[in-house]
Amino acid sequence: MRTLGETLAASAALLPHGAQAQSAAPLRVILPIGPGAGGITSTQALVKAAPDSNTIAFISNNHAVNPSVFPKLPYDSLNDITPISIVGGSPFVLVVNPAKVPARTAKELQAFLKTRPDALNYASSGNGTIIHLAGEMFVDAAGVKIRHIPYKGMGPMITDIIAGQVEMGVGALGAVQNHLRSGALRAIGVMGRQRSASLQEVPTLAEQGFPEVKAGFAKRDDLLMLTSPEAAAQFLRTEQERYGRLVRKAAITLD
């Protein structure tokens, strides 16, 4: 696990509730299913599996967001699963379309948005996703008003930011890095405590005066770092509580 109390594109390995990890058992592996689904389908499949250690699922930290934005989940996000480990993550980057937004720093972007309340748009990979909440973190910290445009997945979201259909958004580093190099997108800041090894020239938002925004807590890009089951369980509890507060403040609800 990177650092507790931050947001990232993270992966965790889970067993059905009551199962104990066994090295010799053949495994059925469940991966997140479908763009914008928030991992609900795959987690439900895990919960329905027999608690025999033969089924393992990998989830993103949308798992910690879902209880706050979906009024009725088909499982208890903490009590119906057995965390094994946080297995890695990737930093997030706040990006803009350079033809639509002249800002090059977070403060310049804040000033630009404050002169245009509710006139511009920021994209996310779906309502209530971790990308949506990462964007809301900046909006809340900057004290600006900007419209949220949800997409069905990060790919369509990035395509429309590049095309100028929306002005800005938050993306995982791996999804935006080539577009930053080509100049199709401009990085405003890395959402974490440390700069990305792949974007050393781009400061964090915390460095730019927004210490509240800490999303994507990688010391290195796409770091693989295993944790104990206890640390993984604590991470999920902490994330769920933290995102719950943000969801309530932003009044985000889904059917």
C-alpha positions in Angstrom: 0.0 0.0 0.0 1.3 3.5 -0.8 0.0 6.0 1.7 -3.3 5.8 3.7 -5.7 8.7 3.3 -5.1 9.4 -0.3 -6.9 8.5 -3.6 -5.4 6.6 -6.4 -6.1 4.2 -9.2 -5.5 1.3 -6.9 -6.0 -2.5 -7.0 -6.8 -4.8 -4.1 -7.1 -8.6 -4.0 -10.1 -10.0 -2.2 -11.5 -13.4 -1.1 -15.1 -14.2 -0.3 -16.0 -13.5 3.3 -14.9 -16.3 5.6 -12.3 -17.7 3.2 -8.7 -18.2 4.1 -5.9 -17.8 1.6 -4.3 -21.1 0.6 -1.3 -21.3 -1.7 -2.1 -24.8 -3.1 -5.7 -24.2 -4.2 -6.5 -23.6 -7.9 -7.9 -20.1 -8.3 -10.8 -18.6 -10.2 -9.8 -15.0 -10.8 -12.4 -12.2 -11.2 -11.4 -8.9 -12.8 -13.4 -5.6 -12.9 -16.1 -5.8 -15.5 -17.4 -3.2 -17.8 -16.6 0.6 -18.2 -18.4 2.7 -15.6 -19.7 -0.3 -13.7 -17.6 0.6 -10.6 -16.6 -3.0 -10.1 -20.1 -3.9 -8.7 -20.7 -6.8 -11.0 -17.3 -8.5 -10.3 -17.6 -7.9 -6.5 -21.1 -9.4 -6.5 -19.7 -12.5 -8.3 -17.0 -12.8 -5.6 -19.6 -12.5 -2.8 -21.7 -15.2 -4.3 -18.7 -17.6 -4.6 -18.2 -20.4 -2.1 -15.9 -19.4 0.7 -13.4 -22.1 -0.2 -10.4 -19.9 -1.2 -10.7 -20.9 -4.9 -12.1 -17.5 -6.0 -10.1 -14.3 -5.9 -11.1 -10.9 -7.2 -9.2 -7.7 -8.0 -11.0 -4.4 -7.4 -10.2 -0.7 -7.8 -10.8 1.8 -5.1 -14.2 2.5 -6.7 -15.1 -0.3 -4.2 -14.7 2.3 -1.4 -16.7 4.9 -3.2 -19.7 2.7 -4.2 -21.4 2.5 -0.8 -21.8 6.3 -0.7 -23.1 6.8 -4.2 -25.3 3.7 -4.8 -28.2 3.6 -2.3 -28.6 -0.2 -2.7 -25.6 -2.4 -3.3 -26.1 -6.2 -3.5 -23.5 -6.8 -0.8 -21.8 -5.2 2.2 -18.6 -3.7 0.9 -16.7 -4.3 4.1 -18.3 -7.3 5.8 -19.0 -9.6 2.7 -15.4 -9.7 1.5 -12.0 -10.7 3.0 -9.2 -8.4 1.8 -5.9 -10.0 1.0 -3.7 -7.1 0.0 -3.4 -3.8 -1.8 -1.4 -4.7 -4.8 -0.5 -1.5 -6.6 -1.7 1.8 -8.0 -1.1 4.6 -10.5 -1.0 8.4 -9.9 -3.7 10.7 -11.3 -3.0 13.8 -13.3 -5.2 16.9 -13.7 -5.2 17.7 -17.4 -6.7 20.4 -19.7 -7.2 20.9 -23.4 -4.5 23.5 -24.2 -6.5 25.0 -27.0 -9.4 25.7 -24.6 -7.7 26.5 -21.4 -4.7 28.8 -21.3 -3.7 27.9 -17.7 -0.4 26.2 -17.0 -0.6 26.0 -13.2 -3.2 25.1 -10.7 -3.5 28.7 -9.5 -3.9 29.9 -13.1 -6.6 27.3 -13.6 -8.4 28.4 -10.4 -8.3 32.0 -11.5 -9.5 31.1 -15.0 -12.4 29.1 -13.7 -13.5 31.7 -11.1 -14.0 34.2 -13.9 -16.3 31.7 -15.7 -18.6 30.1 -13.1 -20.6 27.2 -14.5 -19.3 28.0 -18.0 -16.8 25.2 -18.4 -16.9 21.4 -18.1 -14.8 18.7 -16.5 -15.1 15.1 -17.6 -15.0 11.9 -15.6 -15.1 8.2 -16.4 -18.6 7.9 -14.9 -20.8 9.2 -12.2 -19.6 8.3 -8.8 -16.3 6.8 -10.0 -12.9 7.5 -8.4 -12.1 9.7 -11.3 -15.3 11.7 -10.7 -14.4 12.2 -7.0 -10.8 13.1 -7.9 -12.2 15.9 -10.0 -14.5 17.0 -7.2 -11.5 17.2 -4.8 -10.0 19.9 -7.0 -13.3 21.7 -7.6 -13.9 21.7 -3.8 -10.3 22.8 -2.9 -10.3 25.5 -5.6 -13.7 26.9 -4.7 -14.8 27.0 -8.3 -18.0 26.2 -10.2 -17.7 23.9 -13.2 -20.1 21.4 -14.8 -19.5 17.7 -14.5 -19.8 15.6 -17.7 -19.7 11.8 -17.0 -18.6 9.3 -19.7 -18.7 5.5 -19.9 -15.0 4.9 -19.2 -11.8 6.8 -19.3 -11.1 6.2 -23.1 -14.1 8.2 -24.3 -13.5 10.8 -21.7 -9.9 11.4 -22.8 -11.0 11.4 -26.5 -13.5 14.2 -25.8 -11.0 16.3 -23.8 -8.6 16.1 -26.7 -11.3 17.0 -29.1 -12.3 20.0 -27.0 -15.8 18.8 -26.2 -14.9 19.2 -22.6 -12.2 21.4 -21.2 -10.5 19.3 -18.5 -10.5 16.2 -16.4 -8.5 13.9 -14.2 -6.9 10.8 -15.8 -4.6 7.9 -14.7 -1.1 8.6 -15.7 -0.9 5.7 -18.0 -4.0 6.8 -19.9 -2.8 10.4 -20.5 1.0 10.2 -20.7 1.3 9.8 -24.5 -1.1 12.7 -25.0 0.9 14.9 -22.7 4.0 14.1 -24.7 2.3 14.9 -28.0 0.9 18.2 -26.7 -2.7 17.1 -27.1 -3.2 17.5 -23.4 -1.5 19.7 -20.8 -0.8 18.6 -17.3 -1.7 21.0 -14.5 -0.6 18.9 -11.6 -0.1 15.5 -10.2 -2.6 14.5 -7.6 -0.3 13.0 -4.9 2.3 13.8 -2.3 5.2 13.3 -4.6 5.9 14.1 -8.3 5.6 11.3 -10.7 8.9 9.7 -11.9 7.6 10.0 -15.5 6.5 13.6 -15.1 9.2 15.1 -13.0 8.6 18.5 -14.5 5.0 18.6 -13.4 4.5 19.6 -9.7 1.9 18.1 -7.5 -1.2 20.1 -6.7 -0.1 20.2 -3.1 3.1 21.9 -4.1 0.9 24.5 -5.9 -1.1 25.4 -2.8 -3.7 22.8 -2.8 -2.7 20.4 0.0 -6.2 19.1 0.3 -5.9 17.4 -3.0 -4.0 14.1 -2.6 -5.1 11.6 -5.2 -2.7 9.1 -6.7 -0.2 8.3 -4.0 2.6 6.7 -5.9 6.2 7.0 -4.9 7.0 5.4 -8.3 4.7 5.0 -11.3 2.5 1.9 -11.3 4.2 0.6 -8.3 3.6 -3.0 -7.2 3.6 -3.1 -3.4 1.8 -5.8 -1.4 0.4 -5.2 2.1 -0.9 -7.4 4.9 -4.6 -8.3 5.0 -5.0 -6.2 8.0 -3.5 -3.1 6.3 -5.7 -3.8 3.2 -8.8 -3.9 5.4 -7.9 -0.7 7.2 -7.2 1.0 3.8 -10.7 0.1 2.5 -12.4 1.3 5.7 -10.4 4.6 5.7 -11.1 5.2 2.0 -14.8 4.4 2.4 -15.2 6.9 5.3 -13.2 9.6 3.4 -15.1 9.3 0.2 -18.4 9.2 2.0 -17.7 12.7 3.4 -16.8 14.0 -0.1 -19.9 12.4 -1.7 -22.2 13.9 0.9 -20.5 17.4 0.5 -20.9 17.2 -3.3 -24.4 15.7 -3.0 -23.5 12.9 -5.5 -26.2 10.2 -5.7 -26.9 7.4 -8.2 -29.9 5.1 -8.7 
